[in-house]
Amino acid sequence: MRIIIVSNRLPIAVTETEGKLDLKPSVGGLVSGLNAYLDSLELSSFAGADHLWIGWPGGTIRERNKKELEARALAEFKAQPVFISEKTMDKFYHGFSNKTIWSLFHYFPAYTSYDEDFWTEYVHVNELFCQAVLQAYRPGDVIWIHDYHLMLLPALLRRDLPDASIGFFLHIPFPSFEIFRLLPARWRAEILEGLLGADLIGFHTHDYTQYFLRCVLRILGHEQNVGQVMAGGRIIRADTFPMGIDFTRYQHAADDLEIQEERDRLRSILGDSRVILSVDRLDFTKGILNRLQGYETFLRDNPHWHGRVVLIMVVVPSRTGVERYQIMKRQIDELVGKINGKYSSLNWTPVIYQYKSLSFKPLTALYGVADVALVTPLRDGMNLVAKEYVAARPDRTGVLILSELAGVAKELGEAVIINPNHIEEITEALRTALEMPVPEQIRRNTIMQTRLKRYNVVRWADDFLIRLRELKDEQRVFNARFLSRHLRDRIVSDFRDSRRSLLLLDYDGTLSKFAEDPLLVPPSADVIDMLRRLREGGTDVVIISGRDRQTLQVWFGMLDLGLVAEHGVWIRPVGNEWNLVIRVTADWKPLVIPLMEMYCDQLPGSFIEEKEYGVSWHYRKADPEPAAQRAKELIDDLVNLTANAQIQVLQGAKVVEVKSAGVSKGTAAAWFLARGEYDFILAAGDDWTDEDLFSAVPASAYTLKVGATQSHARFHLRGVPDVIALLRDLADQSPAQVAPSQVLGKLA
């Protein structure tokens, strides 16, 4: 087995100096975390697995150096570069990935760009990554795609690798539906469809998972059950996996001599001052200006802390060429200057400000001297700095102030949790943290450290990949229920060799896909031609539907078919008129229709379809979330209202139906079966009203359920196209049968 990790950037930094390549390991939360896992594979559930990392090398590489980079990256780092031009990368990375997705997913719609050129390049780069993965892929590989840059990639890969094991993990927030829907309709649908190409989709928090599933429901119409979605005939799962850190590395950092020396040096410079630490990348989502304003207010309101506290602010450069980030950098510089100018003295500087990136050792030394860590992003997918600070305190002292809008707040509830938009809360949190007794600090950090140690980055990655493996096993069991090529050939062979054949076919969801308006789905010319050829070949065909008889007559009246309307109330044998099979009445309709009308008023988009002996309340065009709830309420009300009436209440695909009791698709099928002897019977349907049909036919019949829900049917088909393909194969056989049966035309 091999794990193929796919991310926007490779885990190496590549530079060209005087035509020569220099390759060094890069830093970052994702790279550090995954490298820690890959280094420990022998101790994980995937011992013996190899890996390959595919990504962009971080810059434009000259043509003459590409072969060398490919060879060295593979040999030295098990990495494979994806080469992208500078112009394309600018529109893909700085454009769509950051000006569109990053801004919107972090709840900054005012900063979001909707440039069509950016989208075009985003699609193009995802296709380039797809080509790179396809070239590297070997059967049995597990593909693990990371982050918002590559949200289209899972579906692109699924197109060429239908059975591959594909996982996706989003490391930033997934927004609520009201934010996500701000994307143009085509973009948002393609992004969701792209993600659904994966088998397992991971998020840092339960909220993000639920937001994703809600968007899938409201935009694509796919319902979920405990995180499981059925789409494209596949089981797909969305789940929560809060990313951990290499806890042991941070916990034991204090034993490193270089780190001890750096910590001692810092302590000698800072003296007895209490230290507040802020470490973040330059970004408008991090709330750095709010932090400074909160600290400024703290100094204003607590003069007794002057000279006794210092804020060490480390801002890591990011997107230095983007104007908005340049403006933010100037604002931070000015506010730091203002605070220091107003409050500093000869012996004290309130803010020590560094605009640079820190490697592991100096950073952990800062964690070691900081009495308080101030982590207050305005929105963050996870935020590993908070976890690193807690883990790097082996004596379990120190106080973490944490934004409630960071994903990590769901795990570290023992921190001092604040709203980062409220300056006064930051101010009060600083006072609370600086005055917190040491025993209380130890109590809180002990709980958090225990949690972080138990669920570290190795556990996070292992859990994801184990869940992915289990899901593939579940899919294999699930797929075994579907009609295989071998079984399909056997059905065609049995049909060809039969003397007399009967096909019992549902319509909506079986011969035709559902539409918002049920009147807009007449049979296609291909379906009409296929049914005609089946009849001309001697096969008896019966359409058994819940639709009214007038509609079926218009659609199929010209064909030599048996027709069943309203789930079995009306039957039209071949060459005869419509007949009521049993005595039914519609005197209950005045009770039911006003109730359904009330629900139509309460749910815009729903409507009533009245039949002679039945009434249907359709809600396919309505908002899916309230519609599902209203449907349950309507069913309860109908059952209570009609408790003493001889009627049935049925729930189908986006429809609630009421019909007379005692009739069903099963009774209609039995009527036809009693009037002929068949050595080949096939019944196909898609919802639970067809279960009566499946139960009515002999055990030897081929019963086919469209979809993957529980059923009495022997086999399953993935969708309408599979039904049509099978029936077309049958029609192509034109079996030599006895003269077309006239039995369907004879009433008992």
matplotlib code that plots the C-alpha trace (Angstrom):
import matplotlib.pyplot as plt

x = [0.0, 1.1, -0.4, -0.4, -0.7, -1.8, -1.6, -1.1, 2.6, 5.2, 6.8, 10.0, 11.2, 12.9, 15.1, 17.3, 20.6, 22.8, 21.0, 21.5, 18.6, 18.5, 15.9, 15.1, 12.3, 9.6, 7.7, 4.0, 1.3, 0.2, 3.7, 4.9, 1.9, 1.8, 5.6, 5.3, 2.7, 4.7, 7.7, 5.7, 4.0, 5.7, 3.9, 0.6, -2.2, -0.5, 2.9, 4.9, 3.1, 5.1, 4.1, 4.4, 3.7, 2.4, 2.3, 3.6, 7.3, 6.7, 7.9, 8.5, 11.2, 13.3, 12.7, 16.3, 16.0, 12.6, 14.1, 16.6, 14.0, 11.7, 14.6, 15.9, 12.4, 11.5, 14.8, 15.3, 11.8, 9.4, 7.8, 6.6, 6.3, 3.4, 4.8, 2.5, 3.3, 3.6, 0.7, -1.6, -0.5, -1.2, -4.8, -5.2, -3.5, -3.6, -6.8, -9.5, -8.0, -7.3, -9.3, -12.4, -12.4, -10.2, -12.1, -15.6, -14.9, -13.6, -16.7, -15.3, -17.7, -16.8, -13.2, -14.4, -13.7, -16.0, -13.6, -14.5, -10.8, -9.8, -12.4, -11.2, -7.6, -8.8, -10.4, -7.3, -4.9, -7.2, -7.0, -3.2, -3.1, -5.5, -3.1, -0.2, -2.0, -3.2, 0.4, 1.6, -1.3, -0.9, -3.8, -4.2, -2.9, -4.8, -5.1, -5.4, -6.1, -5.7, -7.3, -9.3, -7.0, -8.0, -11.7, -12.5, -9.8, -11.7, -14.4, -11.8, -10.0, -13.2, -14.0, -10.9, -10.5, -14.0, -12.8, -9.9, -9.7, -9.9, -10.0, -10.2, -9.5, -10.4, -8.1, -10.1, -13.7, -16.5, -19.1, -22.7, -25.2, -26.0, -22.3, -21.5, -24.5, -22.9, -20.7, -22.2, -24.6, -22.3, -19.2, -20.9, -22.5, -19.2, -17.3, -19.7, -19.7, -16.0, -15.8, -18.3, -15.9, -14.1, -15.1, -14.4, -14.5, -12.9, -13.4, -11.9, -15.2, -18.7, -20.1, -18.1, -19.3, -22.9, -22.6, -21.2, -23.9, -26.5, -25.1, -25.1, -28.8, -29.9, -27.8, -27.5, -30.6, -28.7, -30.0, -27.7, -28.1, -25.6, -23.1, -23.6, -24.6, -25.7, -24.6, -23.7, -24.6, -21.8, -21.7, -19.9, -19.2, -18.5, -17.0, -15.1, -11.4, -9.8, -6.2, -3.6, 0.0, 3.2, 2.6, 5.7, 8.0, 6.6, 6.4, 10.1, 11.4, 12.2, 14.9, 16.8, 19.9, 19.6, 16.0, 17.0, 19.7, 17.4, 14.8, 17.3, 18.5, 15.0, 14.3, 17.4, 16.3, 12.7, 13.5, 10.6, 8.0, 5.0, 5.0, 2.0, 2.8, 1.0, 2.2, 0.3, 0.7, -0.1, -3.8, -7.0, -8.7, -6.2, -7.6, -4.1, -5.3, -8.1, -5.4, -3.3, -6.4, -7.3, -3.8, -3.9, -7.1, -5.7, -2.8, -5.1, -7.4, -4.7, -1.9, -0.5, 0.6, 2.8, 6.4, 5.3, 4.0, 5.2, 3.5, 5.8, 4.1, 5.5, 3.9, 4.9, 5.1, 2.4, 1.2, 3.5, 2.6, -1.2, -2.3, -4.7, -1.9, 0.4, -2.3, -2.7, 1.0, 1.1, -1.8, -0.1, 3.2, 1.4, -0.6, 2.5, 4.3, 1.3, 1.2, 5.0, 5.1, 2.3, 3.2, 6.9, 9.6, 13.4, 13.1, 10.1, 8.7, 5.1, 5.3, 8.2, 7.3, 9.0, 7.9, 9.5, 9.1, 10.4, 11.7, 10.9, 13.5, 13.1, 9.4, 9.2, 11.6, 9.0, 6.3, 8.4, 8.8, 5.2, 2.9, -0.1, -0.7, -3.1, -4.7, -7.7, -8.5, -11.7, -12.2, -9.9, -10.3, -8.3, -5.3, -2.4, -0.5, -2.9, -2.2, 1.5, 1.6, -0.3, 1.9, 5.1, 4.5, 5.7, 5.2, 1.6, 1.6, 0.6, -2.8, -4.3, -6.7, -8.6, -11.1, -14.4, -14.3, -11.3, -11.9, -9.6, -12.0, -14.2, -11.4, -9.7, -12.7, -10.5, -8.8, -10.1, -12.6, -13.5, -15.2, -12.3, -14.6, -15.2, -12.2, -13.4, -13.5, -9.9, -9.0, -10.9, -9.3, -5.8, -6.5, -8.0, -5.1, -2.4, -4.1, -5.0, -3.5, -0.9, -3.0, -5.8, -3.4, -2.2, -5.7, -6.7, -3.6, -3.5, -6.9, -5.9, -2.5, -4.2, -6.5, -3.8, -1.5, -4.3, -5.4, -2.2, -1.4, -0.6, -3.9, -5.6, -4.1, -4.5, -8.2, -8.9, -7.2, -8.7, -12.2, -11.4, -10.4, -13.5, -15.7, -14.1, -15.0, -18.5, -18.7, -17.6, -20.4, -22.8, -21.7, -22.2, -25.9, -25.8, -26.4, -23.0, -22.1, -22.2, -25.7, -26.9, -25.7, -27.5, -30.8, -30.4, -29.6, -32.6, -34.8, -33.6, -34.2, -37.7, -40.9, -43.1, -41.8, -43.5, -42.0, -43.6, -42.2, -42.7, -42.4, -41.1, -37.6, -37.4, -38.0, -37.7, -35.7, -37.6, -38.3, -39.6, -42.8, -44.1, -45.9, -42.6, -41.3, -43.1, -41.3, -38.4, -38.5, -35.9, -38.1, -41.1, -39.1, -37.6, -41.0, -42.4, -39.6, -40.1, -43.8, -43.1, -40.7, -43.5, -42.8, -45.8, -45.0, -47.0, -46.4, -47.5, -47.5, -48.9, -49.9, -53.5, -54.9, -55.4, -51.6, -50.7, -53.2, -51.6, -48.1, -48.5, -52.0, -50.6, -48.5, -49.7, -49.0, -50.8, -51.2, -51.9, -52.8, -53.0, -50.9, -53.4, -56.8, -57.2, -56.0, -56.0, -55.4, -54.0, -56.7, -59.3, -60.7, -59.7, -61.3, -61.7, -60.3, -62.0, -64.7, -63.2, -64.6, -63.2, -65.6, -62.6, -61.0, -62.9, -61.2, -57.7, -57.5, -58.1, -55.4, -52.9, -53.8, -52.9, -49.5, -49.1, -49.7, -47.0, -44.5, -43.9, -43.1, -45.3, -48.4, -51.3, -51.9, -55.5, -56.4, -59.7, -59.1, -56.0, -54.3, -50.6, -48.8, -45.5, -42.7, -39.8, -39.7, -39.7, -36.8, -35.6, -35.0, -38.4, -40.0, -38.7, -40.2, -43.5, -43.8, -43.5, -46.0, -48.5, -48.2, -49.0, -52.0, -53.3, -53.0, -54.9, -57.5, -58.2, -57.9, -61.4, -61.3, -60.3, -57.3, -53.6, -51.0, -47.8, -44.5, -42.6, -39.8, -40.6, -44.3, -46.9, -49.8, -53.2, -55.1, -57.8, -56.8, -56.8, -55.1, -51.4, -48.9, -48.7, -52.4, -52.2, -49.2, -51.0, -53.9, -51.7, -49.8, -53.0, -53.8, -50.7, -47.9, -44.5, -41.1, -39.4, -40.6, -38.8, -40.1, -38.4, -39.2, -37.5, -39.5, -41.2, -44.6, -42.8, -42.1, -45.6, -44.8, -41.6, -43.4, -46.2, -44.0, -42.6, -39.2, -37.7, -38.5, -35.8, -36.7, -34.7, -34.7, -33.4, -31.2, -29.6, -32.2, -33.3, -35.6, -37.2, -35.7, -33.1, -30.8, -30.2, -29.5, -27.8, -30.2, -32.5, -29.7, -29.0, -32.6, -32.8, -29.6, -30.8, -34.2, -32.4, -30.3, -33.5, -35.2, -32.2, -32.6, -36.0, -36.5, -38.3, -41.5, -44.9, -47.3, -47.8, -50.0, -53.6, -54.1, -53.5, -56.5, -58.9, -60.7, -61.6]
y = [0.0, 3.6, 6.8, 9.6, 13.0, 15.8, 19.4, 22.8, 23.0, 20.3, 19.7, 21.2, 24.8, 25.0, 27.8, 28.4, 30.2, 30.8, 28.0, 25.5, 24.0, 24.0, 21.8, 22.2, 20.9, 23.5, 24.4, 24.7, 23.1, 20.7, 19.8, 19.3, 17.2, 14.9, 14.4, 13.4, 10.8, 9.6, 9.2, 7.0, 4.8, 1.7, 2.3, 3.1, 0.9, 1.1, -0.4, -1.1, 1.5, 3.8, 7.4, 10.0, 13.7, 15.6, 19.4, 22.7, 23.3, 26.9, 28.9, 28.8, 26.3, 26.8, 24.2, 22.9, 22.2, 20.4, 16.9, 17.4, 18.6, 15.7, 13.2, 14.8, 15.5, 11.8, 10.5, 12.8, 13.6, 11.1, 14.1, 14.8, 18.4, 19.8, 22.6, 25.6, 28.9, 32.1, 33.7, 30.7, 30.4, 34.1, 33.7, 30.3, 30.9, 34.7, 34.9, 32.3, 30.3, 33.4, 36.3, 34.1, 30.9, 32.0, 35.3, 33.8, 30.7, 32.9, 35.0, 38.1, 38.5, 42.1, 41.0, 38.3, 38.5, 36.8, 37.0, 34.5, 34.4, 33.3, 30.5, 29.4, 29.1, 27.3, 24.6, 24.5, 23.9, 21.2, 19.5, 19.7, 18.1, 15.4, 14.6, 14.4, 12.1, 9.8, 9.5, 8.5, 6.3, 2.6, 0.2, -0.1, 3.5, 5.6, 9.2, 11.9, 15.4, 18.4, 21.8, 24.4, 24.8, 21.4, 21.0, 20.0, 17.3, 14.4, 14.3, 14.8, 11.7, 9.7, 10.2, 8.1, 6.1, 5.0, 2.4, 4.4, 5.1, 8.9, 11.1, 14.8, 17.1, 20.7, 22.7, 25.9, 26.5, 25.3, 28.2, 28.2, 27.9, 31.6, 32.4, 29.6, 30.5, 33.8, 32.0, 31.9, 29.0, 27.1, 27.5, 26.4, 23.3, 22.3, 22.7, 20.5, 17.9, 18.0, 17.3, 14.5, 12.7, 11.7, 8.7, 10.4, 14.2, 15.4, 18.6, 20.0, 20.5, 19.1, 22.5, 22.6, 19.0, 20.0, 23.2, 21.1, 18.5, 21.3, 22.9, 19.5, 19.1, 22.6, 23.0, 19.5, 17.9, 15.0, 14.0, 12.7, 10.1, 10.5, 12.0, 9.6, 10.8, 8.7, 10.3, 8.8, 5.4, 5.7, 5.9, 9.1, 10.1, 13.5, 13.4, 15.3, 14.8, 17.6, 17.8, 17.2, 18.1, 16.1, 16.4, 14.6, 16.8, 20.0, 18.5, 17.4, 20.6, 21.9, 19.3, 20.5, 22.4, 25.0, 25.8, 26.0, 28.5, 30.6, 30.6, 31.7, 34.4, 35.7, 35.6, 37.6, 40.3, 40.4, 40.3, 39.8, 41.0, 38.8, 37.8, 37.8, 36.0, 36.5, 34.5, 34.6, 34.8, 38.2, 37.8, 39.7, 36.6, 36.5, 39.5, 40.9, 44.5, 43.6, 42.0, 45.1, 47.2, 44.9, 45.2, 49.0, 49.1, 46.8, 49.2, 52.2, 50.6, 48.8, 51.3, 49.1, 46.6, 49.2, 48.0, 44.6, 43.1, 42.9, 41.7, 39.8, 40.0, 37.8, 38.4, 36.0, 37.6, 36.4, 37.4, 40.4, 41.4, 41.8, 45.3, 44.4, 42.7, 45.7, 48.0, 45.6, 45.6, 49.4, 49.5, 47.0, 49.0, 52.2, 50.7, 49.1, 52.5, 54.3, 51.9, 52.0, 55.8, 56.3, 53.9, 53.0, 54.3, 54.1, 50.7, 49.2, 48.6, 47.4, 45.7, 43.8, 43.4, 41.0, 40.7, 37.4, 33.6, 31.6, 28.0, 25.3, 26.0, 29.8, 29.4, 26.8, 28.9, 31.7, 29.3, 28.4, 32.0, 33.2, 33.4, 34.0, 33.0, 35.3, 33.4, 35.4, 34.9, 36.3, 33.0, 29.9, 26.4, 24.9, 27.0, 24.8, 27.6, 27.2, 23.4, 24.0, 26.5, 24.1, 21.2, 23.1, 23.8, 20.7, 22.3, 22.9, 26.6, 29.4, 30.6, 30.3, 33.0, 31.6, 32.9, 31.1, 31.4, 29.2, 25.5, 24.5, 26.1, 23.0, 21.0, 23.4, 24.5, 25.0, 28.0, 31.5, 31.7, 35.1, 36.8, 38.4, 41.1, 42.5, 44.6, 44.7, 40.9, 40.7, 43.3, 41.4, 38.1, 39.6, 40.7, 37.2, 35.4, 37.5, 37.1, 33.4, 31.4, 28.8, 25.8, 26.9, 27.1, 23.6, 22.2, 23.6, 22.7, 19.2, 18.5, 20.0, 18.3, 14.9, 15.5, 16.7, 13.8, 11.2, 12.7, 13.8, 14.3, 10.6, 9.6, 12.2, 10.9, 7.3, 7.8, 9.4, 6.7, 3.9, 5.4, 5.7, 2.0, 0.9, 3.0, 1.3, -2.1, -0.9, 0.3, -3.2, -4.8, -2.2, -2.6, -6.3, -5.6, -3.9, -5.7, -6.8, -7.2, -11.0, -10.9, -8.5, -10.9, -13.7, -11.7, -11.0, -14.7, -15.9, -13.3, -14.4, -18.1, -17.5, -18.6, -15.9, -12.8, -10.2, -6.8, -4.9, -1.4, 1.6, 5.0, 7.9, 7.2, 4.1, 4.9, 8.6, 10.9, 13.0, 16.7, 19.6, 19.5, 15.9, 17.0, 17.9, 14.3, 12.6, 9.5, 10.2, 9.1, 6.5, 5.0, 4.9, 3.3, 0.7, -0.2, -0.5, -2.9, -5.0, -5.4, -6.1, -8.9, -10.6, -9.3, -8.4, -5.0, -3.3, 0.2, 0.3, 3.9, 6.1, 8.6, 9.3, 7.3, 10.4, 11.1, 7.5, 7.3, 10.4, 9.1, 5.4, 5.0, 4.5, 1.5, -2.1, -2.0, -2.9, 0.2, 0.6, 4.0, 5.3, 2.4, -0.2, 1.5, 1.6, -1.1, -1.0, -4.4, -4.4, -3.5, -2.7, 0.2, 1.3, -0.7, -0.4, -3.6, -3.2, -1.0, 2.3, 5.7, 9.2, 10.5, 11.1, 13.7, 16.7, 15.9, 15.6, 18.3, 21.3, 20.0, 19.6, 23.2, 24.5, 22.8, 24.3, 27.8, 27.0, 25.7, 27.8, 25.5, 22.6, 21.8, 19.3, 16.8, 15.5, 12.2, 10.4, 8.2, 9.7, 13.0, 13.8, 16.6, 17.3, 19.2, 18.6, 22.3, 23.5, 24.4, 20.9, 21.5, 22.8, 20.5, 17.4, 18.6, 19.6, 16.3, 14.5, 16.8, 16.3, 12.5, 12.6, 14.9, 12.8, 9.6, 11.1, 12.7, 9.6, 7.0, 5.6, 5.9, 3.1, 4.9, 4.7, 7.5, 6.9, 8.8, 8.6, 10.5, 14.1, 13.4, 12.4, 10.4, 9.4, 6.6, 4.1, 1.1, -2.4, -1.5, -1.5, -2.2, -5.7, -6.4, -5.0, -7.2, -10.2, -9.4, -9.7, -12.7, -14.6, -14.3, -15.8, -18.3, -16.7, -18.3, -14.8, -12.1, -8.8, -6.1, -2.7, 0.2, 2.8, 3.6, 1.7, 1.7, -0.8, -3.2, -4.5, -5.2, -7.1, -9.2, -10.1, -11.7, -15.3, -15.8, -16.7, -13.3, -10.7, -7.9, -4.7, -1.7, 1.6, 3.0, 1.5, 1.6, -1.6, -3.6, -7.0, -6.8, -9.3, -6.8, -3.0, -0.6, 2.7, 4.9, 5.4, 5.2, 1.6, 0.6, 2.0, 0.3, -3.1, -2.7, -1.7, -4.9, -6.9, -5.1, -5.8, -9.5, -9.8, -13.3, -15.9, -16.2, -17.6, -15.2, -12.1, -13.0, -11.9, -12.8, -9.3, -8.2, -10.6, -9.6, -12.2]
z = [0.0, -0.7, 0.6, -2.0, -0.2, -2.5, -1.4, -2.9, -1.7, -1.5, 1.9, 0.6, -0.3, -3.7, -4.7, -7.7, -7.2, -10.2, -12.0, -9.2, -7.2, -3.4, -1.7, 2.0, 4.2, 4.6, 7.8, 8.5, 10.5, 7.8, 6.7, 10.2, 11.2, 8.2, 8.3, 11.9, 10.9, 7.9, 10.1, 12.4, 9.9, 11.2, 14.5, 13.0, 11.6, 8.2, 9.0, 5.9, 3.8, 1.5, 0.6, -2.2, -1.8, -4.8, -4.9, -6.3, -5.6, -4.5, -7.6, -11.3, -12.2, -15.3, -18.0, -17.8, -14.1, -14.0, -14.7, -11.9, -9.5, -10.2, -9.6, -6.5, -5.0, -5.4, -4.2, -1.2, -0.1, -1.8, -3.5, -7.0, -8.2, -10.2, -12.5, -12.9, -14.6, -12.6, -14.3, -13.7, -10.1, -9.5, -10.6, -8.9, -5.6, -5.0, -7.0, -6.5, -3.6, -1.4, -2.7, -3.1, -1.0, 1.9, 2.3, 2.0, 4.1, 6.9, 6.8, 5.1, 2.1, 1.7, 0.8, -1.6, -5.3, -7.9, -10.9, -13.7, -14.8, -11.2, -11.4, -14.8, -13.5, -10.4, -12.6, -14.8, -11.9, -10.3, -13.7, -13.7, -10.3, -11.6, -14.4, -12.0, -9.6, -12.5, -13.7, -10.3, -9.2, -8.8, -8.0, -4.3, -3.5, -1.1, -2.2, 0.5, -0.8, 1.5, 1.7, -0.2, -3.1, -4.5, -3.9, -7.4, -7.5, -5.9, -8.6, -11.4, -10.1, -9.5, -13.2, -14.2, -11.0, -10.1, -7.5, -6.0, -2.3, -2.1, 1.1, 1.4, 4.4, 4.7, 7.0, 7.0, 8.2, 6.0, 6.1, 6.8, 3.9, 4.0, 3.4, 1.0, -1.2, -2.0, -4.5, -8.0, -8.5, -10.9, -8.8, -5.5, -7.2, -8.8, -5.6, -3.7, -6.5, -6.5, -2.8, -3.2, -5.5, -2.3, -0.2, 3.1, 3.6, 6.9, 8.8, 12.1, 13.9, 14.0, 13.0, 9.8, 9.0, 9.5, 7.4, 4.6, 4.8, 4.9, 1.7, 0.0, 0.9, -0.1, -3.2, -4.6, -3.0, -1.4, 2.0, 4.7, 7.4, 10.3, 8.0, 5.2, 1.7, -1.3, -4.5, -7.9, -6.5, -3.9, -0.1, 0.8, 4.4, 6.0, 9.5, 12.1, 12.8, 14.9, 13.8, 16.6, 17.0, 17.7, 21.5, 22.6, 20.5, 22.1, 25.6, 25.5, 23.9, 27.3, 27.6, 24.5, 25.6, 22.8, 23.7, 27.4, 26.5, 24.4, 27.1, 29.7, 27.3, 26.9, 30.6, 31.3, 28.8, 30.1, 33.8, 36.1, 33.6, 33.0, 29.3, 27.0, 23.7, 20.3, 17.3, 14.0, 10.3, 8.8, 7.8, 8.3, 9.8, 12.7, 14.7, 15.3, 15.4, 17.9, 20.1, 20.1, 20.9, 23.7, 25.2, 24.8, 26.7, 29.4, 29.9, 30.1, 32.6, 34.7, 35.3, 38.2, 35.5, 33.8, 33.8, 35.0, 31.7, 28.1, 24.9, 22.6, 19.2, 16.4, 13.0, 10.3, 6.8, 4.4, 0.9, 1.0, -2.5, -1.8, -1.1, 1.7, 3.6, 3.1, 4.5, 7.5, 8.1, 8.2, 10.6, 12.9, 12.8, 13.6, 16.5, 18.0, 17.7, 19.3, 22.3, 22.9, 22.4, 24.9, 27.6, 27.4, 29.7, 29.8, 31.6, 29.9, 26.4, 26.5, 23.0, 21.6, 17.9, 15.5, 11.8, 10.8, 10.8, 13.7, 13.5, 16.0, 18.7, 19.1, 18.9, 21.7, 23.8, 23.5, 24.5, 27.5, 28.8, 28.1, 31.0, 28.7, 25.1, 23.3, 20.5, 19.2, 15.5, 14.1, 12.4, 12.2, 10.9, 13.9, 15.1, 16.2, 18.0, 20.9, 21.1, 20.8, 23.6, 26.0, 25.0, 25.4, 29.1, 30.9, 34.4, 33.3, 34.2, 31.9, 30.7, 27.2, 26.1, 23.1, 20.6, 20.6, 16.7, 16.4, 15.7, 18.5, 21.0, 20.7, 22.2, 24.7, 26.6, 29.8, 28.2, 28.8, 26.0, 24.5, 21.6, 19.7, 18.3, 21.7, 22.9, 26.4, 26.6, 25.5, 28.2, 30.9, 29.8, 30.1, 33.6, 34.5, 33.0, 34.7, 38.1, 37.8, 40.7, 39.7, 41.0, 38.8, 35.8, 36.5, 36.8, 33.5, 31.6, 33.0, 31.5, 28.1, 28.0, 28.7, 25.8, 23.4, 24.3, 23.7, 20.4, 18.7, 15.1, 14.6, 16.0, 13.9, 10.6, 11.6, 12.5, 9.2, 7.1, 9.2, 8.7, 5.0, 4.8, 6.7, 4.4, 1.3, 2.9, 3.5, -0.1, -1.3, 0.6, -0.6, -4.2, -4.0, -3.8, -7.2, -10.5, -11.7, -15.4, -14.9, -13.5, -16.1, -18.8, -17.1, -17.1, -20.8, -21.5, -19.5, -21.2, -24.7, -23.8, -22.3, -24.0, -22.4, -20.6, -18.3, -17.4, -14.5, -14.5, -12.2, -14.0, -11.8, -10.6, -12.7, -16.3, -15.8, -13.4, -11.0, -11.8, -9.7, -11.6, -12.1, -15.3, -16.9, -17.1, -20.0, -21.4, -23.7, -27.4, -26.5, -23.8, -26.1, -28.8, -26.4, -25.0, -28.5, -29.5, -26.4, -27.3, -30.9, -29.8, -27.9, -24.3, -22.1, -20.6, -17.8, -16.4, -12.8, -11.5, -8.9, -11.6, -12.7, -15.6, -17.9, -17.8, -18.4, -21.3, -23.0, -22.5, -23.3, -24.8, -28.3, -27.2, -26.8, -23.0, -19.8, -17.6, -13.9, -12.4, -8.9, -7.4, -8.6, -8.4, -12.2, -14.6, -18.4, -20.0, -23.5, -26.0, -23.3, -21.4, -17.9, -15.1, -11.3, -9.9, -6.5, -5.2, -3.8, -2.9, -2.7, 0.0, 2.2, -0.1, 1.4, 4.7, 3.3, 0.7, 3.1, 5.4, 2.5, 1.3, 4.8, 4.5, 1.0, 2.5, 5.2, 2.8, -0.4, -3.4, -2.3, -4.3, -4.5, -7.3, -7.1, -8.7, -9.0, -5.9, -4.5, -3.5, -3.5, -1.7, -3.6, -2.0, -4.4, -5.3, -1.7, 0.6, 1.6, 5.3, 6.4, 3.8, 5.5, 8.8, 7.3, 5.6, 8.9, 10.5, 7.6, 7.8, 11.6, 11.0, 8.1, 10.2, 13.1, 10.8, 8.9, 11.6, 11.0, 7.2, 4.8, 3.3, 3.4, 3.9, 2.0, 1.8, -1.5, -3.0, -2.0, -1.9, 0.6, -0.9, 0.3, -1.4, -0.7, 1.4, -0.1, -3.4, -4.1, -6.8, -5.5, -6.0, -9.5, -10.3, -8.9, -11.3, -14.3, -13.0, -12.5, -16.2, -17.7, -17.2, -17.5, -17.4, -17.2, -14.9, -14.2, -11.8, -11.3, -9.0, -6.9, -3.7, -0.9, -2.7, -5.0, -2.2, -2.6, -6.2, -5.3, -2.7, -5.1, -7.8, -7.6, -5.8, -9.2, -10.7, -11.2, -8.8, -9.2, -6.8, -8.1, -5.4, -2.3, 0.4, 2.2, -0.1, -0.8, -4.3, -5.1, -6.9, -7.0, -9.8, -9.3, -11.2, -14.1, -16.8, -15.6, -15.9, -19.4, -20.4, -19.2, -20.9, -24.1, -23.9, -23.5, -26.5, -28.6, -28.2, -29.9, -28.5, -30.5, -28.5, -29.0, -30.6, -28.5, -25.6, -25.8, -22.2, -21.0, -22.9, -21.1, -18.0, -15.5]

ax = plt.figure().add_subplot(projection="3d")
ax.plot(x, y, z, "-o")
ax.set_aspect("equal")
plt.show()
